[in-house]
Amino acid sequence: MAERKYKLLIVEDDLDVAEMVTGFFKKHEYEVFTVNWGEDGVRACHENHPDLVILDIRLPDIDGYEVARRLRTDRRTAGVPIIFLTEKRERTDKLQGLELGADDYITKPFDIAELRLRVRNALERINQQALTNTISGLPEGALVDERLKESMQKEGQGVLLISLENVDAFREAYGFVASDDVLRAFSVLIQTSMKELGAGNDFLGHLGPTDFVTVIPSVAVQSLQERVRQKMAQSVEKFYPIKDRDEALKNPKHLMVKTSEAPSARGRFVNVDQLKLELMNHKH
């Protein structure tokens, strides 16, 4: 299986350093986003969902400490690893960074190969921790990849992606607690649908925070897809407060289901990444 291409966000105002670090990591098959201001770093982290942030402390607007503080206090970015990259060598500066939840700290001038090792080690630590989703309790990460790989090797195994769309809009309107409740309820809706089909040794996990993936017998893929859509249509208004239910479904950004299926995964894909990309790109 091809290695996953990790996404790095570099927040660095020294253009020479930014260019050097960006070029180095791109050469080593990372997907890299680079910004030069702290506010842009916070925004880019929300928009691009990087796997790790390399963050300079001395920035033209807000400093790296403030960037880290904002990322750590926002649930969307609280778990993203941060490596501070700075000229500061004082012990108090390092302690301040670590108190904010930084995963590592490297001072300029630095060895780019050492930085690469620190990035790799931070990503490996995160990967070892991320086996189940904290909201739904369902498998994610490596556990999902293993199950998808098995589906590609067995006859009669189908894969169905079930995505809950517009959760971000719901979260902005009603908050994180309400959106977490919706995701838990939606995961139960899928599990109930799977049990009703009685397909046996089925699997349900996460491809993304709002993207659920099932591995079931090929003959059951279409039935599960229809059942989940039907149950969602019957219950979607209940996800909203009573006062908003009349208007909620008129909003084009209301909660809705999109799906994508691979009724037979065996022999169709080179690796798991290709299968996941196919599913994510063909939601309807």
PyMOL commands that set and color helices and strands:
alter all, ss='L'
color gray80, all
select helices_A, chain A and resi 15-27+38-48+64-72+91-99+112-129+142-151+167-174+176-197+218-239+242-248+272-281
alter helices_A, ss='H'
color red, helices_A
select strands_A, chain A and resi 7-11+31-35+52-56+82-86+104-107+157-165+203-208+211-217+256-262
alter strands_A, ss='S'
color yellow, strands_A
deselect
rebuild
show_as cartoon
